Amino acid sequence: MRIFAYAVAGWLVLVGAMGILRSRNLIQATVSLSVAQSGTYVLLLAIGYQWEGRAPVFSPGSTPTSDVVDPVVQAMALTDIVVSATVTALLLALTIQIEKTHHTVDPDKLQQLKG
């Protein structure tokens, strides 16, 4: 099962990267980036998964008697989700501003811009 999760994570990253390379407008590139970032969620969950692991909640004075799930990996996955949502919102806001200013979302037509 763990190999399947790694394969799904790799597939999502590759599909997202191919979508970014083949996109013909900025909205498609943003969605493709979101797909690639979702591969990192699956990768983090695959790394932190413990078969028959329990939540790491213990009462005072007790010692763990079985395998527990690492909460750091879960926190990293949640942080990854928040960062992904923020990046997606920022890129879509920039796409709206580019469309308002230049009347196009095609990256090839934006090449003549001068900085």
Secondary structure by P-SEA (a helix, b strand, c coil): caaaaaaaaaaaaaaaaaaaaacccaaaaaaaaaaaaaaaaaaaaaaaccccccccccccccccccccccaaaaaaaaaaaaaaaaaaaaaaaaaaaaaaacccccccccccccc
